[in-house]
């Protein structure tokens, strides 16, 4: 299985870094550094997947790819 794409970006509004996984609705995390945001979103991903599995919810396949990685 391929893994999910993770976006990491700086948020002026939050004064820190946000990491999110576009394929997993509402799966995001905050950190004061990019590395911290990444660590936190990996924990959020694990919790998201465990909750979906426990509640028999569908788990989406990794599909999101930023436009710079898409082949025409």
C-alpha positions as CSV (number, residue, x, y, z in Angstrom):
1,X,0.0,0.0,0.0
2,X,1.2,3.5,-0.8
3,X,1.3,5.9,2.1
4,X,-0.8,9.1,2.4
5,X,0.5,12.4,1.2
6,X,1.2,14.9,4.0
7,X,1.2,18.7,3.6
8,X,3.2,20.8,6.0
9,X,3.0,24.6,6.0
10,X,3.5,27.6,8.2
11,X,0.3,29.3,9.4
12,X,0.7,33.0,10.2
13,X,-2.7,32.9,11.9
14,X,-1.7,30.1,14.3
15,X,2.0,31.2,14.4
16,X,3.2,27.6,13.9
17,X,3.2,24.7,11.5
18,X,0.2,22.8,10.3
19,X,0.4,19.3,8.9
20,X,-2.6,17.7,7.2
21,X,-3.4,14.5,5.3
22,X,-5.8,15.5,2.5
23,X,-7.1,11.9,2.0
24,X,-8.2,11.6,5.6
25,X,-10.9,14.1,6.3
26,X,-10.1,16.4,9.3
27,X,-6.8,14.7,10.0
28,X,-4.4,17.5,10.8
29,X,-2.0,18.6,13.6
30,X,-0.1,21.6,14.8
31,X,3.6,22.0,15.8
32,X,6.0,24.8,16.6
33,X,8.4,23.3,14.0
34,X,7.8,21.4,10.8
35,X,9.2,18.3,12.5
36,X,6.9,18.6,15.4
37,X,3.9,19.0,13.2
38,X,4.9,15.9,11.2
39,X,5.3,13.8,14.4
40,X,1.9,15.0,15.6
41,X,0.1,14.3,12.3
42,X,1.6,10.8,12.2
43,X,0.0,10.2,15.6
44,X,-3.3,11.7,14.4
45,X,-3.2,9.4,11.3
46,X,-2.8,6.3,13.5
47,X,-5.7,7.4,15.7
48,X,-7.8,8.3,12.6
49,X,-7.2,4.9,11.1
50,X,-7.8,3.0,14.3
51,X,-11.1,4.9,14.9
52,X,-12.3,4.2,11.4
53,X,-11.5,0.5,11.7
54,X,-13.1,0.2,15.2
55,X,-16.3,1.9,13.9
56,X,-16.3,0.0,10.6
57,X,-16.0,3.2,8.6
58,X,-14.4,3.1,5.1
59,X,-10.7,3.8,4.9
60,X,-9.8,5.7,1.8
61,X,-7.0,4.6,-0.4
62,X,-4.2,7.2,-0.8
63,X,-5.1,9.2,-3.9
64,X,-4.1,12.8,-3.3
65,X,-1.0,14.0,-5.2
66,X,0.0,17.6,-5.5
67,X,-0.2,19.0,-9.0
68,X,3.6,19.1,-9.3
69,X,3.7,15.3,-9.1
70,X,0.9,14.6,-11.5
71,X,1.8,13.3,-14.9
72,X,-0.2,14.6,-17.8
